[in-house]
Amino acid sequence: MAKNAARVYPVDMKRRRFFALILALVVVVSGGCKRGAAESGAGPAAVPPAGGGRRPLTIGFSIATATFIIERWNKDLKVFTGAAQELGAEVIVQLSAGGIQEQISQINYMVNQNIDILVVIAHDTQLISGAIRQVKEAGIPVIAYDRLIQAAPLDAYVSFDSREVGRLYGRALSRAVPRGRYLVVNGSIHDVNSTDISIGLHEIIDPYIQRGAITLVKEFWLEEWSSDEALEKIGAVFRESAAFDAIACGNDAIASAAIQLLAERRLAGKVAVVGQDAELISCQHIVEGTQLMTVYKPIGKLGVRAAQLAVTLARGGELPAPDSLTENGSGARIPVYLEESIPIYRGNIDMVIRDGFHSREDVYRLANSGNN
């Protein structure tokens, strides 16, 4: 394999075509390191690429596969891998199709491959803690990416503020529907971000609930970040009653499931729906008027920042001052690096186009086809 190319190790041969697509996405640079942001000193943790005959740094990136299927994570991995390669590092990607136990096995495998640092998007932020403690005991730094791993020491946590995402949900819905019946469909119960989003949402809507303006008819969590599970469970709620005025969804995949079920009942566009990640289908729904808002996360900034922090840690450098410190039950205060989330409505949908997150043609495709 060419030096500095990202390596991906598929774990389920039945998913060969799926991983072939992933390979196309993650092999951003083949051959020698490119000159770029790493050499220009851009960013808070920029470091020079490896030189003097030293072997390239190796970053292990462990990703819960159920998570990776979500559109936004393809973008995260592509940005992170490209930025790491520009800084002289090789990235080994492991996708855990079998859930938390397979993710733990793959982490052990990467440790045996002499990785210099581990970056993790955890399937279960609690159950993975034992494996992370063992990685740390082996002297390997660990960065939690987007999901704060619990009860294990970490060198850094890189993400967006999930409570603020929940507040953005609450502000959008309470302005659009200050009085009405609400349904809240949270994401995975195994992801602390789901809890934080719910906390942020309730900070905004609870005063409305207390004075009787908003009726929270039902709130529940999913087992996984799964649109199929969302279809099943929201469908069960709708079979009892679909008389809702607003629906807060853990992410855009869940929001799309809700909109599909609303459309089957000719209610799409009549119920305010919010989600996060600015997935293409949700941006199209916003243009159509069937989704009120999505929370856009500038993944380019997050992925580059995470790569810079990873390379700095792997080389024994000192991290820049964090945005904050947090507790995770490990007895240590974890440095937190956060990027800003942006609410996207129909009026500012062009922001995701200007950032190159989606093309104008794609965002407006459904709206334009409806005019033909």
Secondary structure, DSSP 8 states (H G I E B T S, - for coil): --TT--EEE-S-GGGHHHHHHHHHHH----SS---SHHHHT-STT------TT---EEEEEEEEHHHHTSHHHHHHHHHHHHHHHHTTEEEEEEEETT-HHHHHHHHHHHHHTT-SEEEEE-SSTTTTHHHHHHHHHTT--EEEESS---SS--SEEEEE-HHHHHHHHHHHHHHH-SSEEEEEEEEETT-HHHHHHHHHHHHHHHHHHHTTSEEEEEEEEESSS-HHHHHHHHHHHHHH----SEEEESSHHHHHHHHHHHHHTT-TTTSEEEEES--HHHHHHHHHTS--EEEE--HHHHHHHHHHHHHHHHTT------SEEEE-SSSSEEEEEEE--EEE-GGGTHHHHHTTSS-HHHHTHHHHHHT-
